Amino acid sequence: MIKVGVLGAKGKMGAQTCLAVEEAADCELVARLDQGDELDELTEAGERALAVLNTKIQAQRRKITTGISDEEYLATVAVLKRMARNLVR
């Protein structure tokens, strides 16, 4: 079982990530964290790696969603979820 903690769990992408992890048979969602939450659920090494990764994720998120409305984003996520479910059938 892969243990997964999601940083930014209250955001659009974070919430969808949490749903995907919860639906995955080989994953366990062990932490839902968001801005201002304590990181004590994570190991020190995990905290360091997460800080670096979070900076990169935020930059990419801004880049890829520029000019995309919330409606467009949610529609895209819905289609991608259906496509992912098709892969396991």
PECORRA-V899296 format. One record per helix or strand. SS is the DSSP state (H for helix, E for strand). FROM is the first residue (numbers start at 1). LEN is the number of residues. Records with the same first field share a line. If there is no record, write none. Layout:
BEGIN
SS = FROM-LEN ; FROM-LEN
END
This chain:
BEGIN
E = 2-6 ; 27-7
H = 12-12 ; 44-22 ; 70-18
END
